[in-house]
């Protein structure tokens, strides 16, 4: 049979190979081969760019959203903190606590925003990340302020609200202040540390808005630290000084800065303040003429005697405050009163002036004189330092009585029912900050604290750069009401142990052409036949410790200077004659040690607001 014949087949017929066969079995049905897609280089690059763009875009969007949230949270924290402060001043405990909590919540949220993953990545990028790094550091300070300063300040501050602290009749509630002292001290330390941290926040390399916020934060934290430090200081010493532990008495001097003296102005009048458990009263208000000139002197040391001894400052009240170091004047006033009163030793001394009185009148309202005249914040300075001399041209006794009445009625107003205690405290604080209110205590532990505050009005004894310009009227007139000042302090770089510095003082006599009384514009002992209206000033520069005077000029002419020392600072005193309507320039050329620290130019509290320029590198 032919094998090609078609017919039924067995299983073997379908290709099953017999066992042991070495032939290759036939393949099964063939499958379609897999296709491999190969991308060109251009398409691969496009996909990579697209993916990267999506990642970067998402990162930027996330970062932008985080920045927007951080900004909102920081602004909310600031607003809530301000609300907490306002509520504290108003004595609204509930609102103060709730807004302080909100401020802390927003500050913490801002901290989280600026410590997130995208922010940390961005901040680590050189140059580009600078503003992110700066903002991150700022939120750390803000969170510390709300958590370590604001919250505890609110806790103790609610009992120290002006409405609680100042009781009817002007009495101060001292017990809460004393109880709050430990917490206030702790809070003040925290504020100082955060202020230092704020000063170290790195500047943004290219974003001005961030730097503006940085500067504002640095300024605000510095002010806050100062405020809390002063509050803690007050809590530490005020209760005892205001009679919690027994009655106290103080000499109060009313200074007339129309005739300049080192601490402000001539001692025109005085009184004795008696305090007991927070309540104060003033008695023995008298003009300076009631202090005799034949008292026994006191010894304030050889440096003081060398500079001021010829003017008999410790026996003549008119020259009692030639030095700008208020503790000297205070000790002299204590001595003078002890001798005048028959032995009463005051516990301290206070100084103030008409400009500080104007701040107080702005807070408590005007006073009425016996003849119905209204004395207000707007006219009290002109009335006491100008108008009174024209009103009483030849009757000094009547003029002094008029000024004494003004002072008495202001004090009476302060110790009455105060409508806005917070406004009064702010007014007093403004006077203190400008050196127009100064305090000295005869108790050494209290004075050691006061001396380090602006309230103490003391010359610092450290070595940091310093240029204290002090003016004392030498004409015996009242032309310093019309005096304006400009002071420039410049120095070379910090290289070397010493550097050249210059202190330039410009004094302008703005006395009007209109006739002024002889008492206002005349010159006592006018041996030089100077015309009426001429201002004559002894100008003293208290320089950096260790400084040497190379030259001094007045009006462009080389001049002579008396040398001395005060509180460790070299003192250089010269004389300036300033004709009516003219400006005289004094220039002190110095060689000073290249001392560490920020340069300071303290402002003598006269009538004007001097223009101060400091160009001294901090070493």
Helices and strands as residue ranges (DSSP letters): G 11-14, H 41-90, H 93-113, H 117-124, H 130-144, I 145-150, H 151-157, G 158-160, H 162-165, G 168-170, H 174-199, H 208-241, E 248-261, E 264-276, E 279-287, G 288-290, H 302-308, G 309-311, G 317-319, H 326-341, E 348-353, H 354-364, E 367-368, E 374-375, H 380-382, I 383-387, H 388-391, H 396-414, H 421-433, E 438-441, H 444-450, G 454-456, E 467-473, G 479-482, E 483-491, E 498-509, H 518-521, E 535-543, E 548-554, E 557-558, E 562-566, E 569-578, E 583-593, E 611-615
